[in-house]
Amino acid sequence: MLCHNYIFFDSDPSIHTVSPAELKKQKTQFAEIIARHKNVKTEAYATLGLKAGTRFGLWMQADSVEEIQTILAELMHTPLGAHLKITYTLFGLIRESQYSKKPPEETKATERRYLIVYPFTKTKEWHLIAFDERKNMMWDHVKVGKKFSASIEQVLLYAYGVDDDATRKTIRRYSRVSANRSRTRSR
C-alpha cells in the first residue's frame, strides 16, 4: 500500500544570516538527498502566498512510512534543514472504499504544476447519516473532480492527522485513562 505524505515547511528567521552563495549550496545538497532516495517519489511545490506559515511543500510517496521518515530525518539534519521548520503534515494511504466496489487505484505523484490538498474530515455527525445517503454524497463529491479529469488528478487518501484537535484530545484522554489504570494496578 503506497504511503503519501504532504509536508509543509517554513523558514526560520536564521535563514537570513546565510549568504546567497551558501544558501544556493545548501539547497543543492537538499535536492541531492531527495534525488538519491529513489525509493521515495518526491515532488516539490512553492506555497509562498498560498498557504499561511509555509514557504514550500513536499509530496512524498513510498512503500512504507519508515522510508519517508528516513529521508525526512536526513533532510532536516542538513545545513538547510537547520533553518527549516515543519509547519503542517498530512499522511494517508490509499485503501478500498466502503462506498465503492471498485478496487482503489495506486496513484503515483506526477509532475503537475499545481497541487491542492484539502482534508475532508468525517466527523461523528457524518457517521450518523444513513450509509446510502453518505455514499451518494461521496459520489457527488467524486463526480465533480471526474468532470475535470483531463486537468485534475484526484488522489483520495484515508488519513489521520496527529496534529488535529480530535486526535490530540483522544491521545490526551487515552493518556489520562492509562495513567489512572497504572496507578490503580500499583496500589
QUICOR-V232958 format. One record per backbone hydrogen bond with DSSP energy under -0.5 kcal/mol. CO is the residue of the C=O (numbers start at 1). NH is the residue of the N-H. E is the energy in kcal/mol with one decimal. If there is no record, write none. Layout:
co=CO nh=NH e=E
co=CO nh=NH e=E
This chain:
co=2 nh=94 e=-0.9
co=3 nh=62 e=-1.7
co=4 nh=92 e=-2.6
co=5 nh=7 e=-0.6
co=5 nh=60 e=-3.2
co=6 nh=90 e=-2.2
co=7 nh=58 e=-2.8
co=8 nh=87 e=-2.6
co=8 nh=88 e=-1.2
co=9 nh=55 e=-3.9
co=9 nh=56 e=-1.4
co=10 nh=85 e=-2.5
co=12 nh=15 e=-2.3
co=13 nh=16 e=-1.8
co=14 nh=17 e=-1.8
co=15 nh=18 e=-1.4
co=19 nh=23 e=-2.9
co=20 nh=24 e=-2.1
co=21 nh=25 e=-1.8
co=22 nh=26 e=-2.5
co=23 nh=27 e=-2.5
co=24 nh=28 e=-2.0
co=25 nh=29 e=-2.2
co=26 nh=30 e=-2.2
co=27 nh=31 e=-2.6
co=28 nh=32 e=-2.3
co=29 nh=33 e=-1.8
co=30 nh=34 e=-1.7
co=31 nh=35 e=-2.4
co=32 nh=36 e=-2.1
co=33 nh=37 e=-1.4
co=36 nh=38 e=-1.7
co=37 nh=40 e=-1.6
co=39 nh=41 e=-0.6
co=41 nh=61 e=-2.2
co=43 nh=59 e=-2.9
co=45 nh=57 e=-2.9
co=47 nh=50 e=-2.9
co=47 nh=51 e=-1.9
co=51 nh=54 e=-1.4
co=55 nh=47 e=-2.1
co=55 nh=48 e=-1.1
co=56 nh=9 e=-3.0
co=57 nh=45 e=-2.6
co=58 nh=7 e=-2.6
co=58 nh=60 e=-0.7
co=59 nh=43 e=-1.9
co=60 nh=5 e=-2.8
co=61 nh=41 e=-2.2
co=62 nh=3 e=-3.3
co=64 nh=68 e=-1.1
co=65 nh=69 e=-2.6
co=66 nh=70 e=-2.4
co=67 nh=71 e=-1.8
co=68 nh=72 e=-2.4
co=69 nh=73 e=-2.5
co=70 nh=74 e=-2.0
co=71 nh=75 e=-2.6
co=72 nh=76 e=-2.6
co=73 nh=77 e=-1.0
co=75 nh=78 e=-1.5
co=75 nh=81 e=-0.5
co=78 nh=82 e=-1.4
co=80 nh=83 e=-2.2
co=81 nh=84 e=-1.5
co=83 nh=12 e=-3.7
co=85 nh=10 e=-2.4
co=85 nh=87 e=-0.5
co=88 nh=8 e=-3.0
co=90 nh=6 e=-3.1
co=91 nh=160 e=-0.8
co=92 nh=4 e=-2.9
co=93 nh=95 e=-0.6
co=93 nh=158 e=-3.3
co=97 nh=100 e=-0.9
co=105 nh=107 e=-1.0
co=110 nh=112 e=-1.0
co=115 nh=117 e=-0.5
co=119 nh=121 e=-0.9
co=121 nh=123 e=-0.7
co=123 nh=127 e=-1.5
co=124 nh=128 e=-0.7
co=125 nh=128 e=-0.7
co=125 nh=129 e=-0.6
co=126 nh=129 e=-1.3
co=130 nh=134 e=-2.3
co=131 nh=135 e=-2.8
co=132 nh=136 e=-2.2
co=133 nh=137 e=-2.2
co=134 nh=138 e=-2.5
co=135 nh=139 e=-2.4
co=136 nh=140 e=-2.3
co=137 nh=141 e=-1.9
co=138 nh=142 e=-2.5
co=139 nh=143 e=-2.6
co=140 nh=144 e=-1.3
co=141 nh=145 e=-1.0
co=142 nh=146 e=-2.3
co=143 nh=147 e=-1.9
co=144 nh=148 e=-0.5
co=145 nh=148 e=-1.1
co=146 nh=149 e=-1.6
co=148 nh=151 e=-1.8
co=148 nh=152 e=-2.1
co=152 nh=154 e=-0.6
co=155 nh=157 e=-0.6
co=157 nh=159 e=-0.7
co=158 nh=93 e=-2.2
co=160 nh=162 e=-0.7
co=161 nh=164 e=-1.8
co=164 nh=168 e=-2.4
co=165 nh=169 e=-2.5
co=166 nh=170 e=-2.2
co=167 nh=171 e=-2.8
co=168 nh=172 e=-2.7
co=169 nh=173 e=-2.8
co=170 nh=174 e=-2.9
co=171 nh=175 e=-2.6
co=172 nh=176 e=-2.4
co=173 nh=177 e=-2.5
co=174 nh=178 e=-2.8
co=175 nh=179 e=-2.4
co=176 nh=180 e=-2.6
co=177 nh=181 e=-2.5
co=178 nh=182 e=-2.3
co=179 nh=183 e=-2.2
co=180 nh=184 e=-2.3
co=181 nh=185 e=-2.4
co=182 nh=186 e=-1.7
co=183 nh=187 e=-0.6
co=184 nh=187 e=-0.8
